[in-house]
């Protein structure tokens, strides 16, 4: 009986949290047209979330590409199909690894930075001060950061995929001796615009999810050191779980 | 001068009264704990009003109620005759353009320097050219003696300097009422003296109304025209400092003279017997 009640309470808490996040998203979306009239604020956040994440995205991209190259070659050479490595790597990076790994890295680097920044603004009364100056913090603080993340993540994912393919090529062509012409030509022949679109759609969805969670967690953080720390941790955990869940759902829909 | 998108919604402005703020029978609770139960209080226009009380009596909560950051459970809070608790968010924001608030820690925006902090409300609410904004900001910084610190970041300021910058920012849009939340806490005597002088100067030079929440009796005795002492969710004494000093109530006597013994107990209760607790094995 007690377990059932706990289960019911947890379910209720979960639904309340989902409702709160949805309302927060709707509140932000209502402010988007006004936020777009001040592009400088959004560009600043694209720089903070996107440009400052570039190094980690590029480093991880080249190493993940290199591993895909090694493992792919190991499997394909058993069937004498190592020339198809480019095709397999392109599909893996475009449709799965690119959007998913970029989103996980984004949540760890930019998401935590966003959540802790906004949480600290809450803890040091900066958001209250804005409200007292008749400035809506959702419009001035939350929406530009949300849009900055939403724009940055797909761009970072594209860069990750590009660098990842370079990593594959480094290992496959330069190190393992796969013929460069067949590597690139098979890839070009097999990859269609729909495959690219799938990756872009996924990274847009992940961009929305990660930015929303980071901004929401920061905005609703308990205004103490512990509260901000917890918001930062929750940002990473919730974002990671949601990205992996959504990735499965999107893949299932896209494969139909 | 103030020209914001939020001003599109017009708040009705009834006939001016002598009190800029009137609080009538306000009840406010947090959970099961009643902070105010039937609070009545008036803030006269153009004067400096002090709101005092022991820690935890709800002084900051009162400020948040006056500024509409919190809504009362019952009762009315009138700003210039308008009931704040009945206003929509847009109307409330428009009303806040007529108020300025100095937070206890300054609450400066940490991603901007001093100049941009003071310019912030002007940039948000006006279409003034940069040159004019520069003149206004430098004037306000000159008034608080920090024109030379215009390009410092908030992290480079002392506590007293942060509060002076916050004061310059609060004055930037020329509000009718300035609210100070614990402006003297943690300041050295020089900084405290500067803040006291600034509050007086601002009030009388600009003809604004000031509300100072604090428990620094000495500073408030120099500063305030009218004072309220809160305790137990109500006003227990009000009037001039002389009235409060001579008040017959035990709690007022204890507070005004800083006595350890009195109705406000030193030990938080309920607590078990000291020796019983020391001898018991419970933590």
Interface residues (C-beta under 8 A of the other chain):
Chain A: X34 X120 X121 X124 X125 X126 X128 X129 X130 X131 X132 X133 X134 X135 X136 X140
Chain B: X4 X5 X6 X67 X69 X89 X93 X94 X96 X97 X99 X100 X101 X103 X104 X105 X107 X108 X109 X110 X120 X121 X124 X125 X166 X169 X173
